[in-house]
Amino acid sequence: MSDVAVEVRDLTRSFKKGGVQALKGVSLDVPRGQVFGLLGPNGSGKTTMVRILSTILAPTSGTAVVDGYNVATHPQEVRRRIGLAGQYATVDENLTGLENLTMIGALNHLDKGFVARRSRELLGEFNLTDAASRSVKTYSGGMRRRLDLAAALVGHPPVLFLDEPTTGLDPQSRQDLWSIIEGLVEQGTTVLLTTQYLEEADRLAKLLVVLNRGEIIAQGTSAELKEQLGATVLSLSFSTVDAASRAVEIIRPLSPKSPVVEGTVVDLPVEGGPATAAEALRRLDAAGLAPTGLTLREPSLDDVFVSLTGHRVEDDTPVRPGRNS
C-alpha cells in the first residue's frame, strides 16, 4: 500500500459560466494516516478541490487519485473508500439520528447487520446514544455536525474529506469536533481538511497547503510557514489611520519584510525582538508619533496568510500593505 492516500497532479477546473478557472494546475500529495490542511479564503478553490476528489465534479484536466483509484476513470471505487462532510450538516432533520445512519448505509448498499452494528458504534463514539431515537430537528448545531460526521463514517472509509466542518459552531462544539477528528487519525484515518480557522489548522494539520485564486502559494508544516515570516511580529496601535500610515514609513527600514496596515494597527515581522521594538519606539518618538499600544508576539498562521495573500483567511477584504511594499 502506498504511503500517499491522495495524489493530485496538474489539476485544473474551469467553469464556463463567468469564465472562472477555479483550479490552475494544482499538484499535491496527502500522506496516509494524518490530517492534511487546505487553507484559503472564499473563492480560493478549496471546495472545488474537495468536490473533484469526492467525484462530485469532473476535473477539466490533470489527474486525481484517491486510495489508489483515479477519480475520473474509477469513481465508484473512489466513493467506496471515502467519507465526505461538507460545510453544513446534510442529515434529514425529520429522521432520528439512528434512522439517518441506517439510511446512509442502505444508500451505500452495505450489509444491514453491519450497518446496525456500525450505527450504534458511531452514535456511542460521537456521544449521541441518548439522542439516537430523537428527531434530528431537536438536535443542537453541534449535535447535527457530529451526526453528519458520523454519517460520513458509516462505511468505515480510509479517507475522509472535511470541508470546513466546524463552520457556525460555538467554541466548545468546535473543540469537541477537533477531539473526534484527532481520534479518527489515531485509528488510521486520513483526513483532508479545508478550513478558514487558522487555530483549527494549527492544531490538527501536520501538513498545510495554502490556496489563493486556484493556485498553491505556500506549503509545509505550520512551523515552516511561520518561519518564512520571521521570528517575531511587532504590532503597533495608533489613535488614527493617518498616524498608522506615517508610522509605516518610519519603521519600514527595521525589517526586510513589508509592514501590513489594518486600520490603525501596523504589524511588522522583525528579527531582534525587544531591541527592534525599542528602536522603533525611538524613531517614532523622534517623529512625534506615540503608539497607543505595542506587543511583541510569535507569528501566527494568520500573519503568514496575510503576508502571502494580502487579506485575512476568512474573507476577501484586502489588508493594506505599506506603500512601496
C-alpha positions, -999 to +999 in steps of 0.1 A: +000+000+000+013+035-009+022+059+018+002+085-002-036+085+002-044+113-022-023+122-052-031+153-073-012+163-105-017+194-126-054+196-116-075+223-133-112+231-132-129+257-153-165+269-152-180+282-185-204+305-166-184+336-158-152+321-173-139+312-139-109+290-135-112+276-100-081+255-100-050+263-120-026+233-122-026+222-086-004+193-075-002+179-040+003+146-021-017+138+011+002+113+033-017+084+047-028+085+083-027+122+092-046+155+088-037+175+057-049+211+058-061+230+028-062+268+036-076+296+016-102+324+015-136+322-002-131+316-039-096+301-035-106+267-049-108+246-017-143+234-021-138+227-058-108+205-049-129+185-024-157+181-049-134+168-075-117+144-051-151+131-040-162+126-076-190+153-074-172+173-101-150+162-130-116+179-135-111+199-166-076+185-169-050+168-148-053+137-126-065+129-090-060+095-074-077+086-041-066+055-022-051+041-055-081+049-078-084+076-104-115+098-097-123+102-134-119+066-145-129+047-113-154+070-095-174+041-079-142+026-064-133+061-050-168+065-035-164+032-016-132+045+000-142+080+011-164+098+035-175+134+030-188+160+054-195+194+038-198+229+053-233+223+065-250+193+080-268+173+054-287+149+076-325+146+073-340+165+103-372+146+101-355+113+108-339+102+141-302+100+145-302+062+141-325+064+111-301+088+094-272+065+098-292+034+087-304+053+056-268+062+047-258+025+050-287+015+027-278+041+001-243+027+001-257-009-003-240-020+029-250-052+047-279-045+071-262-063+100-230-043+096-249-010+093-269-017+125-237-025+145-217+004+129-245+029+136-247+020+173-209+022+175-208+056+159-236+070+180-216+059+210-183+074+198-199+107+189-218+109+223-252+107+206-266+074+221-291+092+243-304+111+213-304+082+189-342+079+189-349+116+188-358+135+156-327+155+144-348+187+143-344+186+181-306+185+179-283+214+187-260+226+160-230+208+175-250+175+177-260+178+140-224+183+130-214+153+150-241+132+134-231+145+099-196+134+105-208+100+118-228+096+086-196+101+066-180+072+085-207+046+083-188+027+056-156+029+076-137+048+049-099+051+050-101+086+036-122+114+049-129+148+033-140+175+057-149+208+040-150+235+068-166+210+092-168+235+122-184+264+104-210+280+126-202+260+157-197+275+191-162+273+206-170+242+228-186+223+200-156+231+178-133+218+204-154+186+207-152+180+170-115+186+169-110+159+195-131+135+174-110+142+143-078+136+163-093+103+175-101+092+139-065+099+128-051+079+157-072+050+143-055+053+109-080+075+090-065+100+065-082+134+067-081+162+041-094+193+060-104+226+044-108+254+069-109+291+074-100+288+111-062+292+115-064+278+150-080+247+136-053+242+110-026+249+136-039+223+160-050+195+136-030+196+104+005+181+102+010+195+067-006+226+051-012+239+016-023+275+011-045+281-019-052+315-034-072+321-066-068+285-076-031+282-071-008+269-044+011+298-029+028+280+000+030+246+016+048+229+046+043+224+083+028+251+104+062+258+119+078+260+085+053+285+072+057+307+103+095+306+099+091+322+064+076+352+081+102+360+107+110+353+143+086+379+159+058+402+149+059+438+162+023+451+164+018+488+170-016+505+175-022+542+168-050+567+175-057+574+138-053+558+104-032+587+093-008+581+122-005+545+113+003+554+077+030+578+088+045+552+112+048+526+084+074+548+066+093+553+098+096+517+109+099+501+074+138+501+074+138+480+105+128+448+087+133+432+053+096+422+054+068+446+045+046+460+072+009+453+070-016+480+079-051+472+091-070+503+102-050+519+130-027+488+136+006+482+119+022+447+120+058+443+111+077+409+111+111+415+127+142+399+139+158+410+171+125+413+191+129+437+221+159+455+206+140+462+174+109+473+193+130+498+213+145+512+181+110+515+166+098+535+197+129+557+195+123+566+158+086+571+163+092+594+193+117+615+172+089+619+146+064+629+172+043+598+170+032+579+201+017+545+197-013+537+219-003+501+222+027+478+214+030+440+215+057+415+205+044+381+197+052+349+179+039+348+143+006+331+137-008+313+106-030+344+102+001+365+099+015+341+073-017+342+053-019+380+053+017+382+042+011+357+014-023+369+001-029+405+014-061+395+032-074+375+061-082+339+055-119+343+065-127+369+038-115+386+007-112+421+022-077+434+014-054+442+042-034+473+032+004+468+028+027+496+035+034+518+004+062+506-019+059+471-005 
